[in-house]
Amino acid sequence: MILRILILLSFTNIIFSNVSFIDRIAIIVDEGIIMESELNEALENTIKNFKESGERLPPQEFLFSRVTERLIMDEILLQKGKKFGIRISDQELTETLVRYAEEDGLTLQELKKKIESENNSFKDYRESLKKEMIIRRVQSGLVRPKIIVSDQELMNYIDSAEGQNLISIEYKINQILIKNDDDEENLNKASEIIKEINNGLTFSEATKKYSSLFNNGDNGNLNWRTKSQIPTLFTNHLSKMKKLKVYGPIKSGAGLHILQLEDIRGETIQIESQTLVQHILIAESEIRSEKQAKDLINQLHRRQSEGEELDILARVFSDDPGSKLDGGRLDWAPIGVYDKTFEKIMTETKIDEVSKPFKSAFGWHFLKVLDRREKNISDERMKDKAFSILFQRKYREQLQNTLEEIRSEAFVDIKISS
């Protein structure tokens, strides 16, 4: 990360006060200029970086063209950043510096010493990073609105061989195959087998007892496979199958299949604990003091405990516009969504129990936990990763097109040659 920013220094508008020659304009870019000292410094640092990396220097004309084009493009984007009113605060810049330092296993002070030990100015480093942040924000603002990833593109990518390899979800499926020419008899037998399994017969025992595929390879079971390696007949049902639950029967040319999703694994697999909550919020305001808010929430809590419906009290009194009309009901949510105090009370409260009144950052509440569940959000994680891959791919393509477009529209006058 440090090296990347140091390289960037060679492309920024650094003006040295101790130059021994009369500086002159090298390039005019729309309403801005690039001085000869900046261009020379960028060229010198680029040559230095080539030598340090052991790479062969390109021809002089090519090197000059590449450096000048980078300086021109940066100047165009920085002018757009100024026009758009983009600002990077000192706090944001410092936080970014701290993060970069941590990525290299350093403190901010250690990063400063490292940069200065390499005869580079930490002030220039900060300025270069600030300009890079502005440039990236301008690029994002110009490009992101042009990118659309449709649901169909997502599903096509997830189902593709590339998608399956990158997302790396694997399924372990067991099956029982019932072979018989009589469809009605097959259905009756499948219903009996499923009933036995639900009553305690293990799937492996049922396989041994009933499956036509028992003693055939892996008894017909599909050991760890990606979606693209699973028969299409089964993949169409994967989203409906739950771990260790019986699914089926599914009819094929071979007979009837009873399935069990034994396990699922992969980096996008995630089971999330979620809670369903109902609450009332009484907020402080210009016309309601903290004491008045506290008195009102205590009064409502007492009325609820005496038998009044929480739904009705929430609709009449709650100051939460998002849940008020739904009787105070919030959506299913994991830890990390609500205010910390709210989540602490929510976690400590049992199902169907009403908490005591408490204060959060938003005001005074009491809540009722309606239910809890473990939800498999692997599909959402998988879609998020697929979206990220497709978005970044489109972003790179669109960024190049956008940069070429704004470069062609800019007025550029190069005053000196290589």
N, C-alpha and C positions, 0 to 999 in steps of 0.2 A: 504493500500500500504506500509506504514512504517513497519507494522508487518511482511509483506511478505519479505521485505529486511532484517529485523532483524533476521528472521528465517534463511535466506540465509547465514547470517554471520556465522552460525554454521557449514556450509559446505565449507567454503573457507579456503585458505591456510594462516592462520594468525599465525605468529611466534612471540612469546613474548620474549622480551630481558631479562625479570626479572625472568625467570623460575629458580627454585631452584634445579633442577635435571639435569642430563646430558641427553639431548635430543638424541633420536635415530630414525633410519629409521623404520617406521611402515609398509609401503607398497611401493613396486617398481612398477611403471606403465610405461611401455615402456621406454622412455628416462627420465622420471621424477620420483620424490619421494614424498611421503607424510610422514611427521614426526609424531612421537608419540604425540607431543604436539598438533598438529593440530587435530589428531583423538580424543584425550582426550577432547579438547575444544568443538569439534563438538558433542561428546556424552553428555557432561555436558549440553550444550545448548539445545539439543534435549530433554533430561530428564526434564529440566526446562520448556520447552514449553509444554510438556505433562501435567505437574503438574499445570501450570497456566491456561490451558484450561479445566482442570478438567477431562481429559481423563485418562483412566487406562493405566498404563505402560505395554507395551508388554513384553514377555519374553526376558531375557538378550541376548540370542543368536540371536533372531530375530532383536532386536534393534541394536546390533553390526553389523549384516549383512547389515541392511538397510543403516546405516550411512556410513559404509565402501564402499558399492556399489555406493552411491551417490558421495562420494569423488573421487572414482576411475573414474566414468563416467565424472565428471567435469574435472578431470585432463586429460583424453583422449581428451575431446572436446577443452580444452584450448591449448593442444599441437597441435591439428589440426588447431586451430585459428592462432597460431604462424606460423605454416607451410604455411597456406594460406595467411599470411601477413595481417591479420585483425587487425586494429588499431582503438581505440576509442579516439578521440581527447578530450582535456580538455574542449573545447567549447561544443562539443556534450554531454559530460558527465554532464556539468553544466546545459545545457538546459533540459536534462532528469530529473535532480534533481529538477529543478524549476517546471517542469510539475508534478512530483510526489507530490511536496509540495502543489501545487495548487489543486490537487485532494483531498487533506486532508484539504483544506481551510487554508493553511499556506503559509508564505513567506519562502524563502530559509533560511534566518537567524533563523526564528522560528523553522523550521525543524531541523536545526543544534542544537539549544538549547534543543529541545525535545529529540533528540537522546542522547545528552550528559547528560540530566537530568535522563536518565534511565541507567546511568553508561556504556554507549556504546561509542566507539570512532567514531567520524564523519569521520575521515580519513579511518578507517576500513570500515565504511558504504560506502564511495565513492569507495573504492577498490572492495568491494563485488558487488556493482552495476555495476562497469566496467566489472568485470568478468562475471556477468550474461548477460550483453549486448553482450560480445564476444561469450559466449556459445549459446545464442539465434541466433546470426548471423551465427554461424557455423551450427547449426541445420537447419536453413532456407536454407542455401546453399546446404546442403546434401539432404534435403527432397523435396524442392519445384520442382526441375527439374523432379522428379519422379511422380508428380501428374498431371493427365490429367482429365479434366471435359468436356465431349463431349456435343455438342448442344442437342443431344437426351436425355442425362442424365438430362440436365437442364429442358427440356420441360416435361419429365416424372415426375420430382420432382415438378414442378410448378402445374401440373395437378393432383398430388396425394392429398389425404386428408390431409396428414401431411403438404405438401407444402402450400395448401390453408389456413390451420389454422395458420401457422407461418407467411405467407406473408400477410394474412388478407385483401385481396381485395374483395370488395363487389359491386355488380351491382344492379341498380334499373331499371327494364325494363318494359315498357308498351307495350301492344299488341292489335291489332284488328284482330279478326278471321272472315274470310268470309267463310261461309259454303254453298256449292252448288254442285250439282252433275255434273254441266257443267263446265269443266275446262276453256274453252275459255271465258265463261261468267264471271267466277271468276277473270280471268286475266284482263279483260276489267274493271270490277268493281274496282279491286285493283288499276289500273292505274288512274281511276277517283278520287278515295279517296286520293291517294298520291298527285295528282294535286291540289285537294281542300286544302289539308294541306299546301302545298307549297305556295298556294295563300292566306293563312291567317287563315284557319280553324284550331282551336287548336286540339291537339291530343285527349284531353279528350272529346271535342265536337264530333269529328269524331268517337270516341269509342261509345259514347251514340247513335249516329245516325246510325252507320253501323255494329258494332261488335256483333257477335252472343254470345259473352261472357258477354255482358253488363248485369248488375244485377246478375251476377254469381260470388259470392265471392267478390274478389277485381276487378271485371270486367275483369278478365283474366290477370291482371297486376301481375308481379313478383316483390314483394317488396324485400328489401335488402337481397341478397343471394350471397354466394360465388360461384365461378365457378363450383365447384363440385355439387352444389345444383340446378344448372340451367339445363334444358333439353338439352341433347347433340345436338339436332337439332339447338338450338340457340348458344351454346358455340362455334360451328364451325365458327360462323360469328362474334363473339365478337370483334376480332382484327380489323375488317373492320368498325364497328359501331362507329359513332361520337356522342358526347354528344348533345342531343336535336335535332338530325337530324333523319329523317325518313329513315328506312331501310327495304328493301324487294321488292316484296313479297317472302316469303319462303313457299314452298309447303310441306305439311305433309298429313298423312292419314285423318286428321280432316278437312282439307281445306287449305286456304291460310292465312298466317300470315304476318301482317305489324307490324314492331317493331319500338320502339323509346327507345334509351338509355337515360333515364331521368337524371341519375346521377351515379357517381362512387366514391367510397371512400376507404380509406386505407392508411397505413403509406408509401406505395411506390408510391402513386399517386402524380404526379408532372407535372405541366404545366410550360413550360420554354419559356421565351421571347427570340427570336433569331433574329439576323440581318444578312443580306447578303450584303457583301461589296466588292467593287472593288477599288484597290489602286495602287499607284506607290511609290516605295521606292528608294531613292537615298542615299546611305551610304557613309560616310567618309572612306578614306583609306590612304595608304602610298602615293598614287599618286593623291589623291583628298582631298583637304583641306575642312574644314567646310564651308568656304566662297564659294568655288567652288561648293560644294554640294547644298548649299542654292541657289546660282545663277541658277544652272541647274534645280532645282525643280520649281523655279519661272518661268523660261523660259518654261518648259513643261506645267505648269498650264496655262500660257498665251496662249500657242498653243492650248491647249484643249478648252479653253474658246472661241477661235476664230474659232472652228469648227473641229479640228482634232480629230480623234477617240481615245478615252482613251485606247481601246483594243490594238491598234497598237502602241501607245506611250509606253504602259506598256511592250509589247513584245520586243521592241527595247531597252528601257532605264532602266527598273526596275531592281533593285539589289535583289529583293526577288525571290530566285529560286523556291520556292513552288508555286507561283502564276504567275510568269512571262509568262510561255508558255500558260496560260489560260487567257491571257489578263488582268492580275492583279486581277482576281476573287479569293476570299477566300471562304471557306466553310461556311455554316450556323453556327453561333456561338452565345452562350449566353454571358452575362457579366461575366468577370473573366478569359477569355481566352487570351486576347490580352494585350499589354502594356497599362498602366493606362491612359497615355496621348492619345493614339490611341483610347481607348474606350470612353474617354470623348468627343473627337471630333465626333466619330461615333454616340454617343447617342444624341448629339446636332444637328446633321445634318439630314435634312428631306429626305424622300424618293425621289430619282431622283435628289437630290441636290449634288453639288460638293463642298467640303470644301475648305478653304484656305490652303495654305501650312503650315505645322507645323512640329515640331521636336519631335521625341520619343527617347527612349533609343537605337533604332536601326539605326536612321538616319532621313532624311527629307522625308515627305510624303505629298500627298494630296489624299483624298478618295472620293468615290461616294457611297452613300447608295442605293442599288438596290431594297431592299425589307425588310419587317419585318413580323414576324409571331409569333403566340403563338402555340408552339408544345407540344403535350402530350408525355412526355418521360417516362410515367409510365411503359411501357413494358420494357424499358431499365433498369429502377430502379428495377423492379421486377426480371429481369434476374440477375442483379448485386447482389441482396440480396440472390437469390437462389444459385448463384455461390459461394458466401461467405460461406453459410451454408454447401454446399457440399464440398467445398475446405477444410474448417476447419475440417470437419468430416474425410476426407481422410488424411489430414495432421496428425491428432492425431494417426490414425492407422499406417501410414507410418513411423512416427517418432519413434514409439515403435519398429517397425521392424528394422529400421535403427540403433537405439541404441543397440539393441540386436546383430545386425550383427557386428558393430564396436567393441562392448565389447568382442565378441567371438574371434576377430582377434588380440586383444591387448595382450601383455605380461604383466601378473600381478602376483606379488609374495607378498603375505600377510605374513609379518614376525611375527606378534603377533596375539593372539587369544583373544576372549572375556573374 
